[in-house]
Amino acid sequence: MVCTVERCAVATVNPLLVPSTLPYGLPDFSAIRDEHVMPALQEALRRHKAEIDTIAHDPTTPTAMNTVVALEQSGQDLSRVVGYFYTVAGADATDERLRIEGEISPLLAQHTDDMYMNADLFSRIDTVFHSLSESLGDLAPLAEKTQIPLADVEAETSALVRRYHELFLRHGAGLDAAAQARVREINAELSRLSSDFGDTLLKDTQARAVHITDEAELEGVEESQKAFFADTARAAGKDGWLIPLGLPTVQPILEQLARPDVRARIYDASLQRGGQKNETIAQRMALLRAEKAELFGYRTHAELVISDETARTPEAALQLLTDLAPAAVRNAERERAELLPVAQADGCTTLSAADWPYYAEKVRAAHYSLDSAELKPYFRLRNVVEQGVFRTAEILYGLRITKRDDLHGYTPDTDVWEVTDATTGEGLALLLTDYFTRPTKRGGAWMNSIIDQNALLGQKPIVINVLNLTPAPAGEDTLLTLDEVETLFHEFGHALHGMLSKVIYPLFSGTNVPRDFVEFPSQFNEMWALHNDTLPVYATNAAGDTIPPELVEKVRAAQKFGQGFATVEYLAACIIDMAWHTLTRDGIRALGEDIDVAAFETAALQRAGLHVEGIAPRYRTRYYQHIFSNGYSAGYYSYLWSEVLDADTVDWFNEQGGLVPEAGQRFRKMILSRGGSIDYMTAYRDFRSRDKDVTPLLRRRGLV
């Protein structure tokens, strides 16, 4: 074929550097290859730098529109590349994508530093900040373009100016040249180390999958689970069964395994993930973070981070943790006293951390006549998603969620859904769902945005929910545990926060809120998993029978059982996070290079009164992806902080009558749609008509 100029030009266009023509700007995953990523990123960085330079050297008087709004409009190519790459790199982390990520991370870190430490740009932003009322005079065209009242545009733009000014200062704009240079060095190294930590954990987790060759070792395991382990082994070129490992310390399969030696093997494999290499990386990251905090005038990394959260201080966050610890430990000790005789009757001399889940399941079955296996036939994935998760949101928020078979995700089992307004038919968002585990998928469950909603650029959101569910054999229903059902509702709560956003600026869109607020909508959404208005609709077996009311009552009666264990393992993980990040730089240096990390963790837990025999922290340092790879450093407390709001909100919805559209619309308007454009606790106070109350949380966790 003759290559005309036109054909050659088309052939060489990088699909990441042009807006997608698909609905909502969905990336054309079939057209994008890994080799497109680095050239696209380099060109997008070049373009964004040029845009920044134009803004920084604009000869006209700085205004909100020509400086801060202009900055917010810039970097669209970069957002497209980054949104695509980190979506596929997390959910399908091939060796090539891990290599690319290692190249991308330091480039993005350097680019971020270049922008926030640009003296000319900050000078203009500082001028706008200090003459804010005078700087808002040219926003009328934006109000007309977006069809948003001018007063609302001015209010959100004022918030945007204040936030950018704060971000520039928090990234080093106010530091002297020497301090800025050191911050750049620290950021570059932290970016590399964070990527290394995550890559090491992923590869080591894959390598430590437990290989079983004798079926007798799988005594107690459900047949569908065995079939999955056999399929996993075949895919890895092995005979027998291969048990992959999940993210937390306690692996779910421990509940089923009758053989204590096999439980011990799996538990030990879980503990070893990441190894000495990740412990060394973690200590180095903690030291660098502490040094960076000092450069910004803070004693510790936790002080620096939490000053930008709703908790404001590490002391406030720690107070919540330590207030709950004594009651949680008492509950856990009571649970242990119940489990120990059952374990001893099986020949165990003590109750180890590997054995606790198995005997907890046995006691739950005995005390509440509840076997988790009884529930699974009623928790069929498709029904849970469409008749549970989606239907609940449709009723509460006036939505319609429809599968788009004409659109495709990044893997064959990634589905695409369109979310529309049920009354007007207006398209609101696209949702991608990627539910099944694969060897290249990172552990855990998450939501992320490919495109953030914003009126400034006229963009509607594209969000993704990712889980690690075990698929059923071909032709069979995928059956879920109650934990997995709650995870589906949780991650969709994050998705709703992104999809129902209604803001002007991308910086404020959806889940772009403090970490100790972002978990509030997601945790609240879990309330519908077992609610009387929802459960009978989606919890049906293959014959069409609804879950029996007596089984539901057993589940509810058993809900507080195990709360001691769950609360202690969570609080313990929070304390380990804080133990690293409330140390000063000198404090970390004093630990020495040959620190026994396990002893460091144990000492921190004992100081907090959280040492319970048989309960390990939900995450330990060497595989603590949240704080050393996922941006939650000094922030794992956020789940509990948000749960205070969540539990209080659950009470409010029940007071309103449950699944009531009017209640949902109030929550949507006052919380979900506002994103980061609000003062969070003021917004909550307005929604609830009073300050938050911790009592519903204490009651939920059986602490009162």
N, C-alpha and C positions, 0 to 999 in steps of 0.2 A: 504494500500500500504506500502510495506517495504521501509523505508528511508535509502537508501544506502548513503555512505559517499559522493559520487559524487552528488546525488540528494539533500542531505541536504546542501551541499556547495552552489549549485545553488540557492536553496530556500532562503538562507540567504544573498545572494549578494544584496547589496544596489544599486539600479540602478543609483543613483546619483554619485556613487564612481567609476564607470567604464565608459569609453567613449561610447557614443551611437553608435550603428552600423547602424543607419538610415542615409540616405543621408545628407551630410553636418554636421553630428553630431546633427541633430534635436533631442531634448529630446523625449523619448518614453513616452508621457504624460499618456498613458493608463496604464503603468507599475509603475508609480511613485505615491505614496500616501503621504499624509501629515505626516504620522508617519516615513517616510524615512528621513525627512528633518533634524531634530535635530541630530540624530546619524551621518548622512553624514556630516553635518557642523562640528561637533566636531572632527570627524576623519580627515576631510580636513584641519582644523586648525592645528591639530597635525602634519600632513604631511608637511604643509607649514612651520611651525616653525622649523621642522627638516631640511628642505631645506635651510632656512635662516641661521640656525646655521652652516651648512656645508660651506656656502659661507662666512660667517663672520669669520670663523676660518680656512679658507684655508691657509696653510703654505706657499704657493707660492706667488711670487710678484704680487700685484694687477694689473690686466689689465682690459680693457673694457670688454673683452670676459668672463674672469673668475669671474668677479664681477658684473658689471652692466647688461650685457646681461644674465648672469646666473640668476640674480634676476628677470629679465623680463620673463625668461622662467619658473620660479617657480610658484607654486600656481595654477596649472591647475585644480586640483580637486576642490579647493575653488571657482575658477571662474565658474566652471560648476554648483556647488550647488547654488551660489548666483545668477547667471544668470537665472536659472530656477525659484528659489523661488520668486524673486522680480518681475518676469514677471507675475506669477499667483497671487501673493499677491496683486498686484495693480489692475489687471483686474477682479479678482474674490475673493474679500477679505471676505472670510467667517469668522465667529467668531474664528474658530480654527486657521486659518492663521493669524488673527490679534494677537492671543495669541502667536503663534510661532514668529511672527515678534517682539513682545515685548521681547522675550528671545534672539533673534538673534542680535538685534541692539547693545546692550552693549557688546556682545562678539566680534562683528566685530570692534567696536570702540576700544576696548582694544587691539585687535590683530594689528590693524593699528598703534596704539601708540607703541606697542612693537617693530614693525618692524622699524618705523622711528626714534625711540629713542634708537635703538641698537647701542651702542657706537663703538663696534668692526666693525660692518657693515659700519657705516658711516665713520670710519677711512679709510677703504679700498676705499670707493667711493670718499672720499676727496683726497686720494692719486692719484687716476685715474684722477680726475678733474684737479688737479694741475700739472699733467704731461701728458696731454691729447695726444699730438702728439706721445709721446713714448708709450702710452698705447694702441694704435690702431694697433699694429703690428701683432696681431694674428687673424685678421678678414678674411683672405683669405678662410679658409674652409667654413665660413658662406656665403661668396660671391658665392662660387662654389655650395653650397647646394641650395641656393635660386635662382641661375642663374641671379643674379643682379650684375652689374659692381662694382668692388671693390671700386672705387671712390665714388659711390653712397652709398654703405654700410658704408664707413668711414664717409661720411657727415651725414647720419642719425644717426649713432652711436654716433658721436660727440654731436649731438643735444640731444640724449637720455641721455648721461652722464650729460650734463648741466642741463637737466630737472630734473633728479633724484637728483642731488646735490641741486637744488633749492627746490624740494619737501621735502627733508630731513630737510633742514633749516626751511621751512615753517611749518613743523610739530614738530619742537622743538629739533632737533638734536644739535643745537648750544647753547641751554639753559643750565643753571646749574641744579643740581639735584633737588633742591627745586622747581624751576620753572617748570621743567619737571613733577614733581609729581602733581603740581597744574593743569597743562594742562591736564594731564590724568584724573583728577577728573572732570574738566570742560567738557571734551569730553564725558565722560561716562554719565554725567547728561544731556548734550545737546542731546545725542543720544536718551536717554529715553524720554526726553521732546518732541522732534520732533516726535517720534512715538506716544506719547500720544496725541499731537495736531492733527495729522492726523486721528487717530482712533476716537477721540472725534468728530471731524468734520464729518466724515463719518456716524457715528451712529446718530448724531444729525440731519444731513441732511435727513437721512432716516425717523427719528421720526417726523420731521416737514413737511413732505409731506402734502399737503393741501387736506383734505377730503371734497368732495362735494356730497350732497345727493339730491339736487334740480337741475334738468337739466336746469331750467331757469337761474341759476347762470352762466351757460356756454354759454350764448348768445354771438354770434360772433365767436365761436370756430369751426374750420373745423371739419367735421364729422370723418375724419380719425384720427384726434387728440383726439376727444372724445372717439373713439373706443379704442385707446391706453390707455387712462386714465381709462376706464372701465376695460380693461384687467389688468391693474396695481392694481386696487382696488380688483378684484377677487383674484389675486395672493397673496394679503395681507390679504385675508379673510374678506374683507369689501364689503358692497354694494355700489352702486353709482359709483363715479369717484374719483380717487386719482391722484393728480398732483404732481409728484416728482420735486425736486429742483435741479438745476444745480449749477455750481461752482461760476459764477460771481454774483454780486449784482442784476443786472437786469435780470429777468427770461424771456426767449423768448416768453412765452405764454402771457405776458402782452400786446404784440402787437395786440392780437386778442380779448381779453376779453372786452366786452362792459360795463359790470357792474363795476362801480368805487369801490364799497364795496368789490368785489371779488379781484380786482386788489390790493387794499390796504392790504387784508389778505395775499395774496401771497408775496407781497413786504415785509411786516412785518416779515413773516416767514423766508424769505431770510436773512433779517438783523439780526435775532436772532440766526442764526446758530453758533454753537461753544460756545456761551454764555460767562458768566463771567469766566468759567473755562479756556477757551482758551485765554482770555485776560490776565489772571494771568500767564499762561504758557508763553505767548509771552513776557510779561515784564521780567520774569525770564530769558528767553533765551537771550533777548537783553542785560541784565546785564552781564550774563556769557560771551557772545560774546565780550562785551566791555572790560571785565577783561582780557580775553585771548589776545585781541589785544594789551593791555598794556604790557603783558608779552613778546610779540614779538617786542616791541618797537614802536608800532603805537598808535596814540591818540584814534582812533575809529575803530570799526569793519569794517566800509566802507573803511577806508584807507587800512587796511590789505587785504581785499578781492579784491578791485579794483586795487591794485598794481600789481595783477597777471592777469588783464584783458587788453584788448587793449586800454581802456580809460585811464588807469594808475592811475588816481586820482579821488576822489569823486567830486572835483571841476570841472573837465572836464565833467563828467556825468551830474552834476547839471546844468552846463552852457547850455548844449543842451536842458534840460528840461525847464529851465527858459527863454531861448531865444524863445521857441515856445509858452510859456504860454499866453502872451498878445494877440497874433493873434488868438489863439485857443479860448480864452474866448470871444473875439469879435464875432467870428463866432457862438459860442454857444448862446450868447445873441441875435444875429440876428435870430437864429433858434427859440429861446424861444419866441421872439416877433411874429414870424409867427404862432406858435402853440397856444399861449395863447388865442387869440380870438376864435379859433375853440373849445378849451376846455370850454371857458366861454359860448359859444352858447349851449353847452351841459349841462350847469348848474354848472360847476366847478368855484369856486371863484378864484382859483389859479391853477398853473400847478405844481403838486407834482411830486416827483421822480417816484411814482407808475403809474402816468398818462402819463408821457412824452412818453414812447414807443408807447402807443396806439394812441396818437394824432400825433406823428411823422409819423406813418404809414398812418393815414388819410390824412395828408397834402401831403405826398409823392404821395398817390393815386390821390389826387386832382390836384396837381401842375404838375405832370408828367404823369398823366393818367396811373399810374402804381400801380397795386395791386399785392402784393407779391404772392397771391394765383394764379395769372396768370402764374407765372414762374414755380411753382412746377411741373406741369405735364411734363415739358420739362427736369426736373432734376431727372431722374430715377436713383436710386443708381447704378444699374449694368452698365448702359450706361455711367454714369459719371466716374465710376472707370475704366472700360475696354476701352471705346472709348475716354475718356477724359484724365484721370490721366495717365493710362498706355501707351496709344498710343502716347501721347506727349513725354514721356520719351523714348519710343522706337525709335521715329524719331530723337529726339535730340541727343541721346547718343548711338544709334546703338544697341538697346537691343531687346530681345524677352521675354515677360512675359507670362507664361503658368501656368494654374491651375494644381496642383498636387493632384488629387482625391485619390491617394494611400497614401498620407500623411495626418496626422490629428493634429489639434491644441489641446488646453487644454479645449475647450468647443465645442459642436456640431456645433455652428455657427461661429467658427474660421476657416477661410480658409487658405490654404497653397499654395503659388505660387513660381515657380522657375524662376529666372532671368538668362538669358543666353545671350552671345554675338551673335548678329544676323548674323554675318559673319562667325565666326568660330564654333559656337555651344557650345563654352566652357561655363560650368556652372559658374556663378558668385556669386549667393546668393540665399537664401530662404527668402521670405517675408510672414509673417503671418498677416492676416487682421482680426480684431475683432471690428466690427462697431456698434453693437447694445447695447443699455443700458441694464443693469440688476441691481437689488437692491444691489448686492455685488460689483459692479464696482465703483471705485473712480470717482469723477467728472472730467469733462474736456476731453481733447484729448492729446495723446502723442505718441512718438516713443521711443522704447528702443531696445537695442541689447541683444540678448541671447548669441551670439558669435560674437566677434569683428574680422574683417579681419586682418590677419597678415601673412607675409611670413616666419617669424621666426619659427612658429609652423605649417605652411602650412594650416592655417585655413581660410575657406571662411565664410562670414558673414551670420548670421541669425538675421533679424530684425523684429520688430512688429509695426504695426500701430493700435492704439486703439482710438475709438471714442465713443460717447454716443448718437447715432442716435435712433430715435423712429421708431421701425419696423412697417411696414404696416400689416394689417390683412392678414391671410394666403391666398395665391393665388393672392395677389395684389402687384403692384410695390411699393417699398418704395420711396416716393417722398421727395426731399430735398429742403431746403431754399438755397438762394444764399450764406449765411454765412456758411452753412454746406458744400456746394460745395467747397468754398474757404478753409475751414478747411481740407478737403480731400487732396487738392493740397498741402496745407502747410505741413501736416504731412508726405506726400509722399516726399516732399523736404528733410525733415530730413532723411527719409528712403534711398533716393538716396545718401545722404552724407555718410551713413553707408555702403550701398551696393557697391558703386563705389570706395570705399577706395582702395588704392594700396600702402600700406606702409609695412615696415619690422616689426615694433614693435607694439604690442597691445596698448601700452601707447599712441600712436599717431593715432590710428585707427579712421576713420570716424568722429563722432561727439565729439571726445575727444579733444575739442578745447575750448578757452575761451568762457564764456557764452555770451559775447557781440559780438561774431563772429558766434556762432552756429546757431543763428536765421537767418542769412543772406541767406544761401541756401534755407531754408524752406519758408521764406517770398518772396524771388525771385520767387519760383515755383508757387506762387499764380497768377503771371501775366497771366498764360495760362488759367485761369478759364473763362475769358471773351474775350480772344484774337480771332481775326478774323480767325486765322489759326486752331483753335481748337473748338470753341463754336459750329459752325454749324455741326460739325461731331458728337458730343456727345449729344447735346441738342435736342433730338427728343422725341415726345410724343408716347403713346402706339399705335397710328395709323401710326406711322412712319413719321409724319410731323415734319419738322425742325422748330426750334423756329423762328418766323417771324422777319425779319430785323427791322421792326418798334418797336417791343417789345425790341429787343436788344438795339436800340437807346434810348429808354426810360430808360432802366437800366443804360446805360452809362451816360445819362444826369442827372440821379438821384444820381450817385455815390458820388458826392461831398456834396449832401444834407445829413446832419447827421454827417459830419466830425467834426463839432464843438463839438457835444456831445461826439463822439467817442474819440476824442483827449483829451478832458478835463477829461473824466472818466479815461482814461489810465494815463495821466500825474498825476492825483490826486493819483492813486494807487502808482505810482513811488515815489511821495513825501512822502507818508506815510511810505513806505519802507525806504527811506533816513532819515526820521524824527527819526525813531527808531535807525538806524544804524550809524548816524553821531553824536550821543550823546556819550560823554565820560562816563566812569563808574560813576564818581561823578555826572554827569548830569542826569543819569538814577536814581541814588539813590535819588537825589533831588526831583524827581517826587513824591516820597512817595509810600507807599504800597497801599493806597486807591485811586490811580489815576483814574480819570474819563477819560477812554480811548477815548470815543467819543469826549470829549472836547479837548484832546490832538491832535486828528486827525484834528479837525476843525481848531484849532490854527495853525497847520502846513500848512494847505491848504490856510488859510487866509494870512499867511506870504508869501506864494508863489504866491499870487494873483489868486488862482484857485477856489475860492468859487463862484459857479453859482447856483442860486436857481433852484432846480429840477434835478440837476446832482450829483449823489453820486459817490464816487470812485468805480472803477471796483471791487476792493476788499477792505474790511475793516479788521482791525486787527484780529478780532475773527474768520474769515474764510479765512484768507490770507495764503492759503496752499502753494503757491509758495515760500514764504520767511520763513515760520516757519515749513515746513515739506518737501519741495521739493528741497532744495539746492539753491534757488535763492535769499538768503538774500543779501541785498545791490546790487542786480543784476537785478531787474525788469526793470530798464532803458534799459536793453540789447536789448529789442525788438525794441526800437526806434533807438538805436545806430546802430543796424544791418539794420534797414530800410533805413538808409542813403545809405548804400552799395547796398541794394536791389533795391531801386528806381533808383539809378545811373546805375545799371546793366540792369534794364528793358529798360532804354533809349538806352543802347548799343545794346541789342538784336534787338530792333526795327530798329535801324540804320543798322543792318546787314541784315534786311529783315524778322525778326520774327522767325518762326519755321524752322530754317536753320541748318542742321546737322553740318556744319563746325563750326558754332558759338557754338553749343552744345558741340562739341568735345573740343573746346578751353576751355570752362568753366569746363568741366569734368577734363581735363588734368591739368589745372592750379589752380583749386580751390577744386573741389569735391574729386579728387583722393588723394590729398596731406594730408588730415586729419590735425593732429597737428604737422606734421614734418616740418612746414614752419614758417617763420616770416609772420604773417597774413597780416599786412598792406603792407609789401613789395610785397607779392604775389598778393594782390589786385591791387597794383600800376602796377605790371608787366602785369596783365590781362587787366586792363583798359587803360594802357599806359599813365596814369596820376594819380594824387591823387584823392581821393573821392570828390564829389561835393554835397552839401546839397540841391542845388536848385531843383532837381527833387522831393525830398521828400516834400519840401514846396509847390510845385505846386500840387502834388498828394493830399495833405491834404487841399488844398484850402487856404493856408496861404500866398500866394503871388498872 
